Amino acid sequence: MQRYKNLSGDSGVYAFEIGMDHIRVQFHGTGKIYRYSYYRAGMTHVEELKRLALIGRGLNSYIVRNVRFLYD
C-alpha cells in the first residue's frame, strides 16, 4: 500500500494500491481495505480513482459522491 498524499489535509483516505483493473483503498481509523474494480464500479470510475490517488487530492470526495457502495 502507498500512503495517500492528502494535499487538501482533510481526506479520510490513508493509503491505496493500484492494480490493472482495480484500486484498493484504506481509510483512516480502520484496518479494512476496500477494493473498487472494473467489474463492480466500472472502468471509468476506477480509472478516475487511480488518477486522483496518484495526484493526492479528491479521492475521498469522489468515492463518497460516486462509488461509495460499489466495492468488492
VOBA-1610 file (N, C-alpha, C; in pm, whole numbers, padded with zeros to 5 digits, always signed):
BEGIN
Met+00084-00118+00000Met+00000+00000+00000Met+00090+00125+00000Gln+00043+00223-00070Gln+00114+00351-00079Gln+00037+00455+00002Arg+00105+00532+00081Arg+00040+00636+00162Arg-00017+00744+00070Tyr-00141+00782+00096Tyr-00209+00886+00019Tyr-00153+01023+00059Lys-00121+01107-00039Lys-00059+01238-00012Lys-00151+01332+00066Asn-00281+01328+00041Asn-00377+01410+00113Asn-00341+01559+00108Leu-00330+01613-00010Leu-00290+01752-00028Leu-00390+01851+00029Ser-00516+01811+00041Ser-00617+01901+00099Ser-00608+01903+00251Gly-00548+01799+00309Gly-00530+01793+00453Gly-00648+01739+00531Asp-00758+01705+00466Asp-00875+01658+00540Asp-00938+01531+00483Ser-00862+01453+00413Ser-00914+01332+00350Ser-00930+01219+00450Gly-01029+01135+00427Gly-01047+01015+00506Gly-00961+00899+00455Val-00897+00917+00340Val-00814+00812+00281Val-00676+00811+00346Tyr-00631+00693+00383Tyr-00499+00677+00443Tyr-00397+00625+00341Ala-00436+00520+00265Ala-00343+00457+00172Ala-00419+00395+00056Phe-00345+00360-00050Phe-00408+00298-00167Phe-00306+00207-00235Glu-00361+00119-00319Glu-00278+00030-00401Glu-00349+00014-00535Ile-00277+00040-00642Ile-00334+00034-00777Ile-00300-00099-00844Gly-00404-00162-00901Gly-00388-00282-00980Gly-00430-00253-01124Met-00418-00351-01209Met-00453-00332-01350Met-00601-00292-01368Asp-00690-00362-01301Asp-00834-00338-01319Asp-00904-00301-01189His-00828-00250-01093His-00886-00216-00964His-00796-00118-00886Ile-00852-00067-00778Ile-00775+00009-00681Ile-00824-00033-00544Arg-00730-00049-00453Arg-00764-00081-00314Arg-00738+00043-00230Val-00831+00074-00141Val-00823+00197-00062Val-00842+00164+00086Gln-00755+00220+00168Gln-00770+00208+00313Gln-00800+00347+00369Phe-00898+00353+00458Phe-00938+00479+00519Phe-00877+00492+00658His-00861+00614+00706His-00810+00639+00841His-00900+00571+00943Gly-00839+00521+01048Gly-00915+00466+01159Gly-00971+00327+01138Thr-00934+00262+01030Thr-00983+00126+01005Thr-00875+00043+00937Gly-00871-00082+00968Gly-00778-00171+00901Gly-00837-00231+00775Lys-00966-00206+00753Lys-01034-00264+00638Lys-00990-00196+00509Ile-00973-00276+00407Ile-00934-00227+00275Ile-01049-00251+00178Tyr-01088-00147+00106Tyr-01197-00154+00009Tyr-01138-00164-00131Arg-01189-00259-00208Arg-01141-00282-00344Arg-01248-00237-00443Tyr-01212-00142-00528Tyr-01302-00092-00632Tyr-01251-00145-00766Ser-01333-00225-00833Ser-01289-00294-00954Ser-01369-00251-01076Tyr-01313-00280-01194Tyr-01386-00257-01318Tyr-01520-00330-01313Tyr-01518-00452-01260Tyr-01638-00535-01258Tyr-01751-00469-01179Arg-01720-00417-01063Arg-01824-00364-00973Arg-01848-00212-00992Ala-01741-00134-00996Ala-01753+00012-01003Ala-01748+00065-01146Gly-01693-00013-01237Gly-01682+00030-01376Gly-01545+00091-01407Met-01502+00072-01530Met-01370+00117-01572Met-01353+00268-01557Thr-01453+00345-01596Thr-01442+00490-01590Thr-01418+00538-01447His-01495+00486-01353His-01477+00526-01213His-01342+00481-01159Val-01305+00359-01188Val-01178+00307-01134Val-01059+00386-01188Glu-01061+00418-01315Glu-00951+00496-01371Glu-00945+00636-01310Glu-01059+00694-01279Glu-01060+00825-01212Glu-01009+00812-01069Leu-01046+00706-01000Leu-00994+00682-00866Leu-00842+00670-00868Lys-00789+00598-00966Lys-00643+00584-00979Lys-00578+00720-01002Arg-00636+00799-01089Arg-00580+00931-01120Arg-00577+01019-00995Leu-00688+01023-00924Leu-00697+01104-00804Leu-00602+01055-00695Ala-00588+00924-00683Ala-00496+00868-00584Ala-00353+00912-00612Leu-00315+00909-00737Leu-00177+00944-00774Leu-00148+01093-00756Ile-00247+01179-00776Ile-00221+01322-00755Ile-00239+01362-00609Gly-00305+01278-00529Gly-00317+01304-00386Gly-00424+01403-00347Arg-00525+01417-00429Arg-00631+01515-00400Arg-00765+01470-00459Gly-00871+01475-00378Gly-01006+01449-00426Gly-01053+01305-00422Leu-00972+01213-00376Leu-01009+01071-00379Leu-01127+01041-00287Asn-01121+01084-00164Asn-01228+01057-00070Asn-01360+01117-00118Ser-01357+01239-00164Ser-01479+01305-00213Ser-01539+01230-00331Tyr-01455+01186-00423Tyr-01503+01113-00540Tyr-01568+00981-00498Ile-01506+00913-00404Ile-01563+00787-00355Ile-01700+00811-00294Val-01712+00910-00208Val-01840+00939-00141Val-01948+00976-00243Arg-01913+01055-00342Arg-02012+01100-00441Arg-02050+00996-00545Asn-01956+00907-00581Asn-01978+00823-00699Asn-01973+00672-00679Val-01892+00623-00589Val-01874+00477-00580Val-01878+00424-00437Arg-01940+00497-00349Arg-01938+00465-00207Arg-01968+00317-00177Phe-02068+00263-00240Phe-02110+00124-00210Phe-02075+00026-00322Leu-01988+00066-00412Leu-01954-00019-00527Leu-01821-00091-00510Tyr-01788-00129-00389Tyr-01663-00202-00365Tyr-01689-00352-00366Asp-01583-00428-00390Asp-01593-00574-00394Asp-01587-00632-00254
//
